[in-house]
Amino acid sequence: MRHLASPVGAGGLAAPDARGEAGAEGCGDVVVIEIRVADGRVTDAGFRVRGCGATTAAASAACAALAGAAMDDALRVSATSLDRALGGLGPERRHGAEIVADAVAGALEAWHGERLGDPGIALRDDRVAVAMSGGVDSAVAALLLAEQGLDVVGVTMRLWHDPVAARAERSCCAPETVRLARETCAALGIPHLTIDAAERFRREVVDAFARGYAEGLTPNPCITCNGEVRFRILSEAAALLGARWMATGHYAQVQGAPDGDSHRGVTVTGPAGAPVLGQARDASKDQSYMLARLDRDTLARIILPLGDLTKDEVRAIAAERGLPAADAVESQDVCFVGEGGYGPFLERYSGLAPRPGRIVDAQGHEVGTHDGFWRYTVGQRRGLGVAAGEPVYVLATDAERNVVVVGSRDDLARTTIALEQVIAHEVPDHALDVRIRHHGRPLRGHLRMTGDATGEVVLEDVAEAVAPGQTAALYDEGRLVAAGTIVRTGSGHGTED
């Protein structure tokens, strides 16, 4: 009632440094939060509301909490903190606190977003920025680090989200998961910052994925996202927040940490303690393949708290501590593609239209027709529409001629793989485990560097369904020592296609 009778910050601010808006006219509530910032503090805050009394009271409580607050305290404002400040709104009125929290997060996101890439502030050795996806893994990662005594701040990247394709509750890019990440941080008592990374994600991940398929390649967007784009954005956010360390909920381990970093809980191995990525203890959840393109400068700043835990252990920890994300649904592999698969997504997003073409055998004889080469992947067996006396598989796609090549399973066999864009931490002269897909069976093979960032893998085991555009990750006793993008494959020494 006090906030309704004399609302703090009513009417907004003149010339604010940043503003955030949330809600919609259709649901009856729209909130605008405006802030001014100086010397690491929110010096003033104001609001404008079109909506119910609960939303007005929550906006007033938010401005009272923001005005004069240190940035970390401003980043702790959430629906939970506003509900608590108002004495408990109850389930029917809590939506007001949620909408206001979204607007506050939007204002803080706008202020920080304009400064991404700036040097930021001095990095603190005890501060870690944790990438919070809204799922149970990142929630437990943040919890474990906080319990170790580290100064934890959560960072959620708002990535490109296609609501037409993806089920919102399963997508790590969806608005609902952003709100869940914020409330998880509130439960842990840590600051939470949202970063708008949608345009960069679209340009660097989605566009690259669509372009690769249009060129007849089979790219893995999860490697581009997890192993490159997300960590660049997280690094920029960490700099603004003064965090030396970065952490995620990936199931993998960092090995070879520099001396003096014992709180990372990793083992010092490798030449001069140089950091390399190691596989997780839980082989069924290991995500080291997805992080294969991380360079050593990035690895030197990463903490992966879940590398020695199983998924069941992580869920048990979340449930025991009462974290909001304890029962969160697993996100799908390629979050932006959604239901229906690659074909419909590419046609909707890239404007590809059905284009009749030939299906030919290895000798070039036509055995069928198709409606677009991009609908087929190397190794595919089902849905080819080819009548043959034995099962046939896709061997290759030719984007220029719009041709799909099929053959027997034996024709899929490959024993040499040419790589480009190779990141090599080590190049042992003995056989390595080679993985060409996330949970694929490891194959034994030798790596030979042919240039500064090119190489060739000669396999002792025969590989099947190897496609240009995929990533080959090479392990030495569980340590990821090199990775590169496949450009050609062959069935003998030297590459053929």
matplotlib code that plots the C-alpha trace (Angstrom):
import matplotlib.pyplot as plt

x = [0.0, 2.9, 4.3, 0.8, 0.2, 3.6, 5.3, 9.1, 10.3, 6.8, 6.9, 10.3, 13.5, 14.6, 17.5, 18.1, 21.3, 19.3, 15.8, 14.0, 10.5, 8.5, 4.9, 2.4, -0.8, -2.6, -2.0, -2.8, 0.5, 3.4, 6.4, 9.2, 12.2, 14.8, 18.1, 21.1, 24.5, 27.8, 30.9, 29.6, 26.3, 22.7, 22.3, 18.6, 15.7, 12.2, 9.3, 6.2, 3.4, 0.2, -1.3, -2.6, -1.8, 0.5, 2.6, 2.8, 3.8, 6.5, 7.9, 8.0, 9.8, 12.2, 13.1, 13.5, 16.0, 17.8, 18.4, 21.8, 22.6, 26.0, 25.8, 26.0, 23.0, 21.1, 21.8, 20.2, 16.8, 14.4, 10.7, 11.6, 13.3, 10.4, 7.8, 9.6, 9.9, 6.1, 5.4, 4.2, 2.0, 0.5, 0.3, -2.4, -0.4, 3.1, 3.0, 3.4, 6.8, 7.8, 7.1, 8.9, 11.9, 12.0, 12.1, 14.8, 16.9, 16.3, 17.6, 20.7, 21.2, 21.0, 23.5, 26.0, 25.4, 26.6, 29.9, 30.6, 34.1, 35.3, 38.2, 35.8, 37.2, 40.1, 39.7, 39.3, 41.0, 38.1, 35.3, 33.8, 31.1, 28.9, 27.0, 23.4, 21.2, 18.2, 18.9, 19.9, 23.6, 24.5, 22.5, 24.5, 27.8, 27.0, 26.0, 29.1, 31.4, 29.5, 29.9, 33.7, 33.7, 34.1, 32.3, 29.9, 27.8, 25.5, 25.4, 22.6, 23.0, 19.7, 20.4, 18.4, 15.1, 12.7, 9.3, 7.8, 10.3, 11.4, 9.4, 10.1, 10.5, 13.2, 15.2, 18.1, 17.4, 13.8, 12.6, 11.2, 14.7, 16.1, 13.6, 14.4, 18.1, 17.4, 15.3, 18.0, 20.5, 18.0, 17.8, 21.6, 21.8, 24.1, 23.9, 22.5, 23.2, 21.4, 23.3, 21.6, 23.6, 20.8, 22.4, 25.8, 24.3, 22.3, 25.3, 28.0, 26.0, 22.7, 23.9, 27.1, 25.0, 22.6, 25.5, 27.3, 24.3, 23.7, 27.3, 26.7, 28.5, 27.4, 28.4, 27.9, 26.4, 26.7, 30.5, 30.5, 28.2, 29.6, 33.2, 33.6, 30.7, 29.4, 32.8, 33.7, 30.5, 31.0, 34.5, 33.3, 30.6, 33.1, 35.4, 32.6, 31.8, 35.4, 35.5, 38.9, 37.3, 34.5, 32.4, 29.7, 27.7, 29.4, 30.4, 34.1, 37.3, 40.1, 43.5, 46.9, 45.8, 48.6, 50.1, 48.2, 44.7, 43.9, 40.4, 39.5, 39.7, 41.8, 44.9, 48.1, 49.3, 50.8, 53.8, 54.5, 51.0, 49.4, 45.7, 43.9, 40.4, 39.6, 36.6, 34.0, 33.8, 30.2, 30.9, 27.2, 27.1, 30.7, 30.6, 34.3, 33.6, 31.3, 34.1, 36.8, 37.5, 38.4, 41.9, 44.4, 43.9, 40.2, 40.9, 43.2, 40.3, 37.6, 36.2, 34.0, 32.6, 30.5, 33.4, 33.6, 29.8, 27.1, 23.8, 21.9, 24.3, 23.7, 19.9, 20.2, 22.2, 19.7, 16.8, 18.5, 19.2, 15.7, 17.0, 14.2, 15.9, 16.0, 13.4, 14.2, 13.7, 16.8, 17.4, 17.5, 20.8, 20.4, 18.2, 17.2, 16.2, 13.3, 10.8, 10.7, 14.5, 17.0, 15.1, 12.1, 14.2, 16.6, 13.8, 12.0, 15.1, 17.3, 14.5, 15.5, 12.6, 12.1, 14.3, 14.1, 17.4, 18.9, 19.9, 22.7, 24.8, 28.6, 29.0, 26.7, 23.7, 20.3, 18.4, 15.9, 15.0, 14.8, 13.5, 16.7, 20.1, 20.1, 17.4, 20.0, 23.1, 26.0, 25.1, 21.3, 19.4, 15.7, 13.5, 15.6, 12.8, 15.3, 14.4, 17.4, 18.2, 20.2, 20.1, 21.6, 23.0, 23.8, 27.5, 27.7, 25.7, 26.7, 25.4, 26.5, 24.7, 21.9, 22.8, 22.7, 25.1, 24.1, 25.7, 26.2, 27.3, 30.8, 31.0, 30.7, 34.1, 36.8, 40.3, 41.8, 40.4, 41.8, 41.4, 41.5, 41.2, 43.1, 43.7, 46.5, 47.6, 49.8, 50.6, 51.7, 53.4, 51.3, 47.7, 44.9, 41.2, 39.4, 35.8, 33.8, 30.4, 29.3, 28.7, 30.3, 32.4, 36.1, 38.3, 42.1, 44.1, 47.3, 47.4, 50.0, 50.1, 50.4, 50.5, 50.1, 46.4, 45.9, 46.4, 45.5, 44.2, 45.1, 42.7, 43.5, 39.7, 37.3, 35.0, 31.5, 29.4, 32.1, 31.0, 32.9, 31.9, 31.9, 34.5, 37.1, 38.3, 41.4, 42.0, 45.1, 44.0, 41.0, 42.7, 41.6, 44.8, 43.6, 40.5, 39.8, 37.1, 36.8, 37.3, 37.8, 37.8, 39.3, 39.3, 43.1, 46.2, 45.3, 41.8, 39.3, 36.1]
y = [0.0, 2.4, 1.9, 2.5, 5.6, 7.2, 5.3, 5.7, 6.9, 7.3, 9.2, 8.0, 9.9, 12.7, 11.6, 8.2, 6.2, 3.1, 1.8, -1.5, -2.4, -5.6, -6.8, -6.3, -4.4, -7.7, -9.0, -5.7, -4.7, -2.7, -1.6, 0.8, 1.0, 3.8, 4.2, 6.5, 5.0, 6.6, 5.2, 1.6, 2.5, 3.1, 6.7, 7.0, 5.0, 5.7, 3.9, 4.2, 1.6, 0.8, -2.0, -3.2, -2.1, -5.0, -4.1, -0.4, -1.5, -3.8, -1.1, 1.3, -1.3, -1.9, 1.8, 2.0, -0.9, 0.4, 4.1, 4.4, 0.7, -0.7, -2.5, -6.0, -5.2, -3.8, -7.1, -9.0, -7.4, -10.3, -11.2, -13.1, -10.0, -7.7, -10.2, -10.3, -6.5, -6.2, -8.7, -11.5, -10.7, -14.2, -16.3, -14.2, -11.0, -12.3, -11.6, -7.9, -8.6, -10.9, -8.2, -5.5, -7.8, -8.3, -4.6, -4.0, -6.7, -5.1, -1.7, -3.3, -5.3, -2.2, -0.4, -3.3, -4.2, -0.8, -1.5, -5.0, -5.2, -2.3, -3.1, -3.1, -3.0, -4.7, -8.4, -10.1, -13.4, -14.7, -13.7, -16.0, -15.3, -18.4, -18.9, -19.5, -21.2, -21.7, -25.4, -27.6, -28.0, -24.3, -23.9, -26.5, -25.2, -21.8, -23.4, -25.4, -22.5, -20.3, -23.0, -23.0, -19.4, -17.8, -14.6, -15.8, -13.7, -15.3, -14.3, -15.3, -14.8, -14.1, -15.9, -16.1, -17.9, -19.0, -19.6, -21.0, -23.9, -24.6, -25.6, -22.7, -24.8, -26.9, -24.1, -22.6, -19.4, -19.0, -16.1, -18.5, -19.9, -16.4, -15.8, -19.2, -18.4, -15.1, -16.7, -19.4, -16.7, -15.1, -18.4, -18.5, -14.8, -13.9, -11.1, -11.9, -10.1, -10.7, -10.0, -9.5, -11.8, -12.5, -10.7, -12.2, -15.6, -15.3, -14.0, -16.3, -19.5, -19.6, -17.9, -20.0, -23.2, -22.3, -21.2, -24.5, -26.6, -24.5, -25.3, -29.1, -29.3, -30.8, -28.2, -28.6, -25.4, -26.6, -26.6, -23.1, -21.9, -23.7, -23.8, -20.2, -17.7, -18.2, -18.0, -14.8, -13.1, -14.5, -13.2, -9.7, -9.8, -11.1, -8.2, -5.7, -7.6, -7.8, -11.6, -13.3, -16.7, -18.1, -21.2, -23.3, -26.4, -28.4, -32.0, -31.9, -31.2, -28.7, -30.3, -28.6, -25.5, -23.0, -23.3, -21.5, -22.2, -25.0, -23.8, -24.8, -28.4, -29.6, -31.6, -30.0, -32.1, -31.5, -29.5, -26.6, -27.0, -25.8, -26.3, -28.9, -30.2, -33.6, -35.8, -35.9, -38.8, -39.5, -40.8, -40.6, -36.9, -35.9, -32.6, -32.2, -32.7, -29.6, -27.5, -28.9, -25.5, -23.7, -22.3, -22.3, -18.7, -19.4, -22.7, -21.0, -19.0, -21.7, -23.7, -26.7, -27.8, -30.7, -32.7, -35.2, -35.6, -37.7, -36.2, -38.0, -36.6, -33.1, -33.4, -34.7, -31.7, -29.3, -31.0, -31.2, -27.4, -26.6, -24.9, -23.7, -25.5, -28.9, -30.3, -28.2, -30.1, -30.9, -28.6, -30.1, -30.6, -27.8, -25.3, -23.1, -25.8, -27.2, -29.8, -30.8, -31.1, -29.3, -29.3, -27.2, -24.8, -24.2, -23.7, -21.2, -19.4, -19.3, -19.2, -22.5, -23.8, -27.4, -28.0, -31.3, -33.1, -36.5, -39.3, -41.2, -44.2, -44.2, -44.8, -41.8, -43.8, -42.2, -44.3, -41.7, -38.1, -35.6, -32.2, -30.6, -31.9, -30.0, -32.5, -35.3, -36.0, -38.4, -41.8, -41.3, -44.4, -43.7, -41.6, -41.9, -43.3, -45.5, -49.0, -51.3, -54.9, -53.9, -51.0, -47.8, -44.8, -41.2, -41.0, -37.3, -34.3, -32.0, -28.5, -27.1, -29.8, -30.5, -34.2, -36.8, -39.7, -43.0, -46.4, -49.4, -49.3, -50.5, -47.4, -45.2, -46.5, -43.9, -44.2, -40.7, -37.4, -34.0, -31.1, -27.4, -24.7, -27.1, -26.2, -28.4, -28.3, -31.4, -33.7, -37.0, -39.5, -42.4, -43.4, -41.2, -41.6, -39.8, -38.7, -37.3, -36.7, -35.9, -39.4, -41.3, -44.4, -43.3, -44.5, -45.0, -42.8, -40.8, -37.0, -35.5, -31.7, -30.6, -26.8, -24.2, -25.0, -28.0, -31.7, -35.2, -38.1, -41.6, -44.1, -47.6, -48.2, -47.6, -44.6, -44.4, -41.4, -38.8, -35.6, -32.3, -29.6, -31.9, -31.6, -34.2, -34.2, -36.1, -37.4, -38.9, -40.9, -38.7, -35.4, -33.4, -32.6, -31.3, -30.6, -29.4, -29.1, -31.9, -30.8, -34.1, -37.8, -40.8, -44.6, -44.9, -42.7, -39.3, -37.8, -38.3, -36.3]
z = [0.0, 0.7, -2.8, -4.3, -2.1, -2.8, -5.6, -5.9, -9.3, -10.8, -14.2, -15.3, -15.8, -18.1, -20.3, -18.7, -19.5, -20.2, -20.3, -20.3, -21.3, -20.6, -20.9, -23.6, -24.2, -24.9, -21.4, -19.8, -18.3, -19.8, -17.7, -18.5, -16.1, -16.7, -14.9, -14.6, -13.8, -12.6, -11.0, -10.8, -9.1, -10.3, -9.2, -10.0, -11.3, -12.5, -14.0, -16.1, -15.9, -17.7, -15.7, -12.4, -8.9, -8.2, -11.2, -10.1, -6.6, -7.9, -10.2, -7.2, -5.1, -7.9, -8.2, -4.5, -4.6, -7.6, -6.7, -5.2, -5.4, -6.3, -9.7, -8.1, -5.9, -8.9, -10.7, -7.8, -8.4, -9.4, -9.2, -5.9, -4.3, -5.4, -4.1, -0.8, -0.6, -1.1, 1.7, -0.7, -3.7, -3.9, -7.1, -8.7, -8.5, -8.9, -12.6, -11.8, -10.1, -13.0, -15.6, -13.6, -13.1, -16.9, -17.4, -14.8, -16.5, -19.8, -18.6, -17.0, -20.2, -22.4, -20.2, -20.2, -23.8, -25.1, -23.3, -24.4, -25.8, -23.6, -21.2, -18.2, -14.7, -13.0, -12.9, -9.5, -8.9, -6.8, -9.2, -11.7, -14.4, -14.9, -18.1, -16.9, -19.5, -17.2, -17.0, -14.1, -15.2, -15.1, -11.9, -10.1, -11.6, -10.0, -6.7, -6.4, -7.1, -4.6, -2.0, -2.7, -1.6, -5.0, -5.9, -8.5, -11.0, -13.5, -17.2, -19.5, -23.2, -25.1, -28.3, -31.5, -31.0, -33.6, -31.9, -35.1, -35.0, -31.5, -28.4, -26.1, -23.0, -24.6, -26.2, -24.4, -26.5, -25.3, -23.1, -20.5, -19.9, -19.4, -16.6, -15.0, -15.0, -13.2, -10.6, -10.1, -9.4, -7.0, -5.1, -4.9, -3.8, -6.7, -9.3, -12.7, -16.0, -19.3, -22.5, -25.9, -28.2, -30.7, -33.7, -33.2, -32.7, -35.9, -37.9, -36.5, -35.9, -37.7, -40.9, -41.0, -40.5, -43.3, -45.6, -45.0, -45.9, -49.0, -50.1, -49.5, -46.2, -42.9, -40.3, -36.6, -35.2, -31.6, -31.9, -33.4, -30.6, -27.6, -28.6, -29.9, -30.0, -26.4, -24.8, -26.7, -25.4, -21.9, -21.9, -22.8, -20.1, -17.5, -18.2, -17.5, -14.3, -13.1, -13.3, -14.1, -14.4, -16.6, -15.9, -17.6, -16.9, -19.6, -18.8, -19.4, -17.5, -17.8, -17.3, -17.1, -15.1, -14.2, -10.8, -8.0, -9.4, -7.0, -6.5, -10.0, -8.8, -11.8, -12.2, -13.4, -16.4, -19.8, -20.9, -18.4, -17.1, -20.4, -20.2, -22.4, -22.4, -20.9, -21.1, -18.4, -15.9, -17.1, -20.6, -21.5, -20.9, -22.0, -24.0, -24.7, -28.4, -28.3, -26.8, -29.2, -30.8, -27.6, -27.7, -24.8, -23.9, -23.3, -21.6, -19.1, -17.8, -17.7, -14.7, -15.4, -12.1, -13.4, -15.1, -12.3, -11.7, -13.4, -14.5, -11.8, -9.2, -10.6, -10.4, -6.9, -5.8, -7.4, -5.7, -2.3, -2.5, -3.8, -7.0, -9.4, -12.3, -10.6, -12.9, -16.0, -19.3, -21.3, -24.3, -27.7, -29.6, -32.2, -30.3, -33.2, -35.6, -33.6, -34.6, -38.2, -38.7, -40.8, -44.1, -43.2, -41.1, -44.0, -46.4, -44.1, -43.0, -46.1, -48.7, -50.2, -52.4, -53.5, -56.5, -58.3, -58.8, -59.6, -57.2, -58.7, -57.8, -57.4, -61.2, -62.0, -63.1, -62.1, -59.6, -58.3, -57.9, -54.9, -54.1, -52.8, -51.9, -48.5, -47.3, -47.3, -45.1, -45.6, -44.1, -44.4, -45.3, -44.6, -46.9, -50.0, -52.2, -54.1, -55.0, -54.9, -54.1, -51.0, -48.6, -50.0, -48.2, -49.0, -49.9, -50.8, -51.9, -54.8, -54.2, -57.5, -59.6, -57.0, -57.1, -54.3, -54.6, -53.0, -52.6, -50.4, -46.8, -47.9, -50.1, -46.9, -45.6, -45.2, -43.9, -44.5, -43.4, -44.5, -42.0, -42.1, -39.3, -37.1, -33.4, -32.2, -28.6, -29.1, -32.0, -30.6, -32.9, -31.7, -32.5, -31.1, -30.5, -33.3, -32.9, -35.8, -34.1, -30.6, -29.2, -32.1, -31.5, -31.2, -34.0, -33.8, -36.1, -36.6, -37.1, -39.5, -39.8, -43.4, -42.7, -39.9, -39.6, -41.9, -41.3, -42.3, -40.2, -41.3, -39.6, -38.4, -38.0, -40.9, -40.5, -41.9, -42.8, -42.6, -44.2, -45.1, -42.6, -39.6, -36.8, -36.1, -32.4, -31.5, -28.0, -26.3, -23.2, -22.7, -23.3, -26.4, -28.2, -31.5, -33.6, -37.1, -39.8, -42.3, -45.9, -47.7, -47.1, -48.8, -48.8, -49.1, -48.3, -49.6, -50.0, -52.7, -52.2]

ax = plt.figure().add_subplot(projection="3d")
ax.plot(x, y, z, "-o")
ax.set_aspect("equal")
plt.show()
